[in-house]
Amino acid sequence: MSGNWERLSFRREGAGKGGPALRSIEVSFHLKLRDYTTIGIGGAAERVVFPRSPAEVREILSAERRAGRAVYTMGAGSNLLVSDGGVAGTVLCTKKHLSKVVFLGGQTVVAEAGVMLPRLAVLCALSGLSGIEPLSGIPGTVGGALSLNAGAYGRQIGDLAEWVEIADAEGEIHRVEAAAVRFGYRETDFPVKGIVVRVGFRFAEGTREAVFELMRQWNEKRRADQPWGEKTFGSTFRNPPGRESAGLLLDRAGMKGQREGDACFSEKHANFLLNRGRATAADVRRLMDRGQRAVSETAGVLLVPEVKLWGEFDA
Ligand SMILES: Cc1cc2nc3c(=O)[nH]c(=O)nc-3n(C[C@H](O)[C@H](O)[C@H](O)COP(=O)(O)OP(=O)(O)OC[C@H]3O[C@@H](n4cnc5c(N)ncnc54)[C@H](O)[C@@H]3O)c2cc1C
């Protein structure tokens, strides 16, 4: 890991006169984001903060707002391409510490934003709770998945949510019922804009054995269809509405195995872009452009990136 580690002190809002006024929040300066993205690419962030609770998210947001700094939210970095120049501002990373899961009894489970979906799925299976199995191989966090309505094999995470807690730009936390959220294809429109800090889920009753067996089956299918154990950010482009999948269009356009430097489109699934060594964000961007041009020429379709781009890229 690179970067300088320090403790930053933020004033605790509403602290009583006699009580402690400051609380330490973990922060790192000039941290290379390539160590925090699944594709292993990305320049440095000016600062990265690692909140331990929704209350710390509040404190960070209000402090950063007062300082006039831009805040980027990162979960597991599994759907991100960060430019080689990195990002100016503050990256709020949920994955490290915002990872509590509480089983409330019945079928209700509350998970903080940084909880990884595979871990949540295993905890649900151990409690005989069913519903999340098709999503159990997605290497993202609850917050990232909710904000993108991640899905697989006909199940979207939005289908499982009962409510979502969102910290707005001032740091105020709002609880929003899932019925008031518009969950679309790999996008979510929350009535309050901000950072997902906690989600209440409602699952179905099952048995431990049956839930583990379903997880095994879905993950076997995933391993058969997609590259496994590679540095990637998953699907590069969204599936165009009413057309063949982005993977099929890229395959027909001859993009399987095509490279730019150490970046290449997987031979197994053409919509998965891999870092086979020391690929840069510029290599990936060039390869994405080539894929878009090839599909536009062969199928007349403009593929739209599913991966989120952070930082500056050449036009
Ligand atoms: C091998 C592989 C397989 C994958 N398979 C699938 C799949 O089957 N289905 C699927 O949908 N996706 C898949 N993905 C993509 C990715 O895992 C999902 O999109 C995942 O939900 C992203 O979560 P994350 O925590 O990594 O988000 P990040 O990549 O860290 O962030 C992605 C976006 O979400 C925002 N965000 C993150 N956390 C929060 C938060 N707490 N509040 C608000 N916004 C937030 C970020 O600002 C950014 O815009 C796959 C990726 C890989 C590498």
The ligand as a Gaussian input file, in Angstrom:
#p B3LYP/6-31G(d) Opt

LIG

0 1
 C      -15.692000      -9.903000     -11.531000
 C      -16.843000      -8.915000     -11.481000
 C      -18.143000      -9.372000     -11.658000
 C      -19.217000      -8.479000     -11.599000
 N      -20.483000      -8.935000     -11.779000
 C      -21.521000      -8.086000     -11.703000
 C      -22.869000      -8.571000     -11.863000
 O      -23.119000      -9.745000     -12.053000
 N      -23.869000      -7.647000     -11.782000
 C      -23.638000      -6.316000     -11.539000
 O      -24.598000      -5.542000     -11.469000
 N      -22.384000      -5.852000     -11.395000
 C      -21.321000      -6.688000     -11.452000
 N      -20.048000      -6.208000     -11.297000
 C      -19.815000      -4.758000     -11.123000
 C      -19.737000      -4.312000      -9.662000
 O      -19.269000      -5.344000      -8.807000
 C      -21.078000      -3.811000      -9.159000
 O      -21.507000      -2.716000      -9.943000
 C      -21.032000      -3.388000      -7.689000
 O      -22.339000      -3.138000      -7.250000
 C      -20.186000      -2.140000      -7.449000
 O      -20.056000      -1.969000      -6.047000
 P      -18.749000      -1.287000      -5.426000
 O      -18.921000      -1.240000      -3.962000
 O      -17.530000      -1.975000      -5.921000
 O      -18.848000       0.166000      -6.044000
 P      -17.632000       1.079000      -6.568000
 O      -17.033000       0.463000      -7.771000
 O      -16.728000       1.414000      -5.435000
 O      -18.440000       2.380000      -7.009000
 C      -19.286000       2.319000      -8.150000
 C      -20.217000       3.542000      -8.149000
 O      -21.072000       3.465000      -7.006000
 C      -20.933000       4.640000      -6.201000
 N      -21.010000       4.239000      -4.788000
 C      -20.245000       3.318000      -4.143000
 N      -20.637000       3.211000      -2.856000
 C      -21.644000       4.099000      -2.680000
 C      -22.450000       4.475000      -1.571000
 N      -22.285000       3.938000      -0.354000
 N      -23.402000       5.418000      -1.757000
 C      -23.592000       5.987000      -2.973000
 N      -22.858000       5.678000      -4.065000
 C      -21.895000       4.746000      -3.917000
 C      -19.554000       5.206000      -6.562000
 O      -19.474000       6.598000      -6.293000
 C      -19.466000       4.865000      -8.036000
 O      -20.164000       5.830000      -8.810000
 C      -18.965000      -7.092000     -11.353000
 C      -17.647000      -6.647000     -11.158000
 C      -16.591000      -7.539000     -11.218000
 C      -15.200000      -7.037000     -10.965000

